[in-house]
Each structure stands twice: as C-alpha cells, then as structure tokens.
C-alpha cells in the first residue's frame, strides 16, 4: 500500500512538472521577441501617428516583419533603424505620408478651384490613396499631398485652361474613375507585399463580385482558401454598419471591363498557386 502511494505521488509530481514545462513553453511562444515590435510601438519610435504609420506600411516605406502567433503585424527593430537613418527623418517621412481630404483641401494644394480639382480626379488624372465616410454618409477621398505637388509640377497646363476633349466626354457621360483608380492602387500595393501565389490570388479574388468569383473559381474548397487569405479592409474603412454599407461597394470591381481584368489576373495567379500545391501536396501558401 505504501509502495502504491509512493508511486502515485511520484507520477503526480511528474505530471505537475510536465504541466509547468508546458506552461513555460506556451509563455515563451507568446512572449514578444526583443527585436520585433508591435505597430503602436513602431509608430512611436518613428515619430508617426497611427494613420501616418498605416500609410507608411501601405506604401512599403516601412516593411512589416513576421506576424505574431495571433496574426498581428510586427516590425523588426533593424527595419525601424533603417527608416530612421534615411535622409531628413522624420520630417521627410511624414511629408511622404501626408494626406489631404476632399476637393477643397486638394484644390488648395494645387492652387486651383475645387470644381477643377473634382474634374481632374473624376477623369482619372489624380489617384486617391484612401477614403473615409463622413457623417452625411458620403465618400470623402484622400490624396497624398506629395503626389498632388508632383502632379502640379509635371502637368502645369492641366491646372488652367479648357478641359481636353477626352475629359469633356467623360464629364458628359458623368464618369467617375476615382473608385477604379483607387482599387488599382490598393490591389497593386497589396500584391507588392507578397510573393506567395495563393496570397496573390486571394488579393485579386477579394475585389471580384461574388458571381464573378464563383465563375472564376468553381471549386468551393479553393474559394474557402482564398476567403481565409483575403486581405482585411484598408485602414480607415468604417466599422459602423451604416457607413460600412456606403464604403463596401468601393472594394468591388463592378464595371464589367474592370472585373474582367482582375479575373484574368486571378486566373494567372491560380495557375501558379495550383502548380505550387501540386508540388507540395498542400493547398494554400507555403
């Protein structure tokens, strides 16, 4: 009886030791690595506000490192050191990510009237960088101030005088190329941040309307993979349902010719993704 008691006590002690080891392993796995910082800390070290830092990451001016176990973005201290050593830091960096909102602010940067600014933007000469939904549930486009200044220096003739025949046709047709131009930029920036074929396919799939996506990807299992890898809405996308309903159509390529372009890109990306799966035996990114 005493032997059994001793054996049981020994087993219990071993189980307790194992539990401690597992707990320590879990803590070590979730403990932040000393050379990797979260987004808030990285923004502070680069003297940027939250929105400024998000734009710097979007533009590829600050490269993200490996994600945390929870999926949160992290940034290597070496990357932050690289950014800090660039000429003119931090003023130059802040100038590159500065944005202006709406036609009035954009027109002021260009030194023109708001109506001309709106025409230039609607006709595709100025590409928005982002958007927000105001309290009246209207889309307010954001523009990089540095790009507007570059446009003014590059195209001074477009800041005065009559509109071109092509622009007049677009105005007469009530065309608005801002959503399409923004989507092209947004997709391009996302594609530039990954080389994995499944993740690239997911980016292209994310802008297709549901019916287009089903036609392009008839395999439900593949659609599940693409949905799991789909990028989140861009920074600034509203969380309030009423505002989100206004912004959501901006994420989808509704014009048939635009959707066709993204579908062709998706077909090409899927060809590479399926080839990767055939070589590794697994569906999804490696």
Secondary structure by P-SEA (a helix, b strand, c coil): caaaaaaaaaaaaaaaaaaaaaaaaaaaaaccccccccaaaaaaaacccaaaaaaaaaacccccccccccbbbbbbaaaaaaaaaccccaaaaaaaacccccaaaaaaaacccaaaaaaaaaaccccccccccccccbbbbbbcaaaaaaaaaaccccccccccaaaaaaaaacccaaaaaaaaaaaaaaaaacccaaaaaaaaaaaccaaaaaaacccaaaaaaaaaacccccccccccaaaaaaaccccccccaaaaaaaaaaaaaaaaaaaaaaaaacccccc
